[in-house]
Amino acid sequence: MQTDRGSIDVELRKHHFSKQLRLSVRRGKVLVTLPKRYPYRVAEQFARSKKTWIAGQLASSRPLAEPTTSQRQQAANLTKALVEDWADTMNFNYSRISIRNQSTRWGSCSTSGTLSFNWRILLLPKHLQDYLVIHELAHVSQPNHSKKFWQIVARFDANYTSHRRQLRQIDLAEIEG
């Protein structure tokens, strides 16, 4: 896409859960997510209509800081203890834990049972740390966000809807150690 500041690369990505067009700018990258049924030209037109906003976002965006060795180690220790406690309570097994510097995710669970957590888990209040670990461990059993998945989460965190909302309101780029 051409702007008065030059050319901007825009990634277009179809997603089967998307219900509407979504525009995001993170770490200097522009992404338009669109429902599977939408043609790419609609997403391109949408991005062009928002080029002033995109240019402003790109001008003000800054890269995420890398965690210090100490922060990464503290996050690993904390997460290992939380996961071991919750895995025992929930009676779920996992293969290993990974600490990462993710820009858009708090955590993830691979099909092989590897639980990955953002090092910024260290900076969260205890109830959100617990929710995050419960959420990812539930994915070991249910690798989706089905009704069954949320039933598992609810069994171990009665306030999960509130905790999920709180976590989603935190901008990863805004919190640094």
VOVEXPA-70496 format. One record per residue (C-alpha): chain; x, y, z; residue number from 1; residue in three letters. Coordinates in steps of 0.02 Angstrom, whole numbers, m for minus. Each point is the difference from the previous one (the first is absolute). Last residue first. Example, Ala and Ser with C-alpha at 12.3 -4.5 7.8 and 13.67 -1.06 7.14 Angstrom:
REM VOVEXPA-70496
 mol     xx     yy     zz seq type
   A    684    m53    357   2  SER
   A    m69   m172     33   1  ALA
***
This chain:
REM VOVEXPA-70496
 mol     xx     yy     zz seq type
   A    487   m253   1701 177  GLY
   A    m94     65   m150 176  GLU
   A   m185     16    m27 175  ILE
   A    m66    109   m142 174  GLU
   A     46   m111   m147 173  ALA
   A    m96   m145     77 172  LEU
   A   m160    104      2 171  ASP
   A   m105    m60    147 170  ILE
   A   m187      3    m35 169  GLN
   A      0   m182    m56 168  ARG
   A     64    m55    170 167  LEU
   A   m141     90     91 166  GLN
   A   m131    m77   m115 165  ARG
   A     70   m175     26 164  ARG
   A      2     26    189 163  HIS
   A   m182     57     m1 162  SER
   A    m54   m149   m104 161  THR
   A    109   m118    104 160  TYR
   A    m82     45    165 159  ASN
   A    m40   m181     50 158  ALA
   A    177    m54    m42 157  ASP
   A     33   m187     15 156  PHE
   A   m166    m72    m61 155  ARG
   A    m26    153   m110 154  ALA
   A    158    m42   m101 153  VAL
   A    m61   m178    m30 152  ILE
   A   m173     62    m49 151  GLN
   A     82    126   m117 150  TRP
   A     89   m141    m93 149  PHE
   A   m159   m105    m12 148  LYS
   A    m93    148    m77 147  LYS
   A    136     11   m131 146  SER
   A    150    115      3 145  HIS
   A    120   m121    m83 144  ASN
   A    136   m126     43 143  PRO
   A   m107    m83    135 142  GLN
   A     98   m113    119 141  SER
   A    169     88     m9 140  VAL
   A    m97    161    m36 139  HIS
   A    m65     m3    180 138  ALA
   A    182     19     54 137  LEU
   A      9    164    m97 136  GLU
   A   m155     73     82 135  HIS
   A     47    m59    175 134  ILE
   A    173     80    m20 133  VAL
   A    m75    165    m60 132  LEU
   A   m133      1    136 131  TYR
   A    132    m30    135 130  ASP
   A    110    143    m63 129  GLN
   A   m156    109     m8 128  LEU
   A    m44    m37    182 127  HIS
   A    181     30     54 126  LYS
   A     12    176    m71 125  PRO
   A    100     11   m162 124  LEU
   A    181     58    m16 123  LEU
   A     79   m173     m5 122  LEU
   A   m123    m53   m134 121  ILE
   A    104    127   m100 120  ARG
   A    115   m143    m53 119  TRP
   A   m136    m54   m122 118  ASN
   A    m44   m181     26 117  PHE
   A     21   m154   m108 116  SER
   A    m73   m168     53 115  LEU
   A     67   m147   m100 114  THR
   A   m133   m135     m8 113  GLY
   A     47    m75   m169 112  SER
   A   m149     86    m82 111  THR
   A     73    165     58 110  SER
   A    m71    105    142 109  CYS
   A      5    189     m2 108  SER
   A     27    148    114 107  GLY
   A    m16    185     29 106  TRP
   A     m7     38   m184 105  ARG
   A     23    155   m106 104  THR
   A    182     53      9 103  SER
   A     77   m161     62 102  GLN
   A    163      1     95 101  ASN
   A      7   m184     44 100  ARG
   A     10   m121    146  99  ILE
   A    m22   m185    m43  98  SER
   A    m71   m137    109  97  ILE
   A      8   m187    m37  96  ARG
   A   m100   m158    m37  95  SER
   A   m165     31     89  94  TYR
   A   m105   m114    107  93  ASN
   A   m171     41     72  92  PHE
   A    m73    m50    169  91  ASN
   A    m75    173     28  90  MET
   A     76     18    173  89  THR
   A    166    m81    m53  88  ASP
   A      7    104   m160  87  ALA
   A    m44    153    104  86  TRP
   A    144    m22    123  85  ASP
   A    128    m48   m133  84  GLU
   A    m57    142   m113  83  VAL
   A     14    129    139  82  LEU
   A    173    m57     56  81  ALA
   A     67     m7   m179  80  LYS
   A    m77    170    m38  79  THR
   A     83     84    148  78  LEU
   A    171    m76    m35  77  ASN
   A     m8     38   m187  76  ALA
   A    m61    178     30  75  ALA
   A    141     30    125  74  GLN
   A    125    m69   m126  73  GLN
   A    m65    110   m141  72  ARG
   A      0    153    113  71  GLN
   A    179    m36     57  70  SER
   A     63    m26   m177  69  THR
   A    m77    168    m44  68  THR
   A   m157      0   m104  67  PRO
   A     10     70   m177  66  GLU
   A    m90    165    m23  65  ALA
   A   m147      2   m118  64  LEU
   A     25    105   m157  63  PRO
   A    m75    173     m9  62  ARG
   A   m154     61    m88  61  SER
   A    m34    186    m17  60  SER
   A     38     23   m184  59  ALA
   A    m79   m167    m44  58  LEU
   A   m161     48     88  57  GLN
   A     m7    167    m88  56  GLY
   A     30    m81   m171  55  ALA
   A   m137   m127     37  54  ILE
   A   m125    136     48  53  TRP
   A     36     96   m161  52  THR
   A    m11   m162   m101  51  LYS
   A   m171    m50     68  50  LYS
   A    m97      4   m164  49  SER
   A    145    m89    m85  48  ARG
   A    m10   m141    129  47  ALA
   A   m187    m22    m31  46  PHE
   A     25     m2   m189  45  GLN
   A    133   m136     20  44  GLU
   A   m114   m100    116  43  ALA
   A   m143     10   m126  42  VAL
   A    120    m52   m139  41  ARG
   A     45   m156    100  40  TYR
   A   m175    m72    m25  39  PRO
   A   m101    m30    158  38  TYR
   A    m66   m176     36  37  ARG
   A    148    m51    108  36  LYS
   A    m27    147    119  35  PRO
   A    134    135     m3  34  LEU
   A    156     43     97  33  THR
   A     94    155    m57  32  VAL
   A    177      8     65  31  LEU
   A    125    143      2  30  VAL
   A    174    m30     69  29  LYS
   A    109    126     93  28  GLY
   A     m2    m96    163  27  ARG
   A   m187    m11     m2  26  ARG
   A   m129     87   m110  25  VAL
   A   m172    m79     m5  24  SER
   A   m151      4   m114  23  LEU
   A   m149   m116     18  22  ARG
   A   m132    m37   m131  21  LEU
   A   m152    m90     69  20  GLN
   A    m58   m170     60  19  LYS
   A    170    m78     17  18  SER
   A     m1   m181     60  17  PHE
   A     55    m75   m168  16  HIS
   A    146    120    m18  15  HIS
   A     59     78   m161  14  LYS
   A    163     98     11  13  ARG
   A     50    155    m97  12  LEU
   A    172     69     40  11  GLU
   A     25    184    m40  10  VAL
   A    169     63    m58   9  ASP
   A     12    190      4   8  ILE
   A     77    101   m143   7  SER
   A     51    179     22   6  GLY
   A    m39    141    121   5  ARG
   A   m139     74   m109   4  ASP
   A    m77   m173      1   3  THR
   A      8   m147   m121   2  GLN
   A    m67   m172     45   1  MET
***
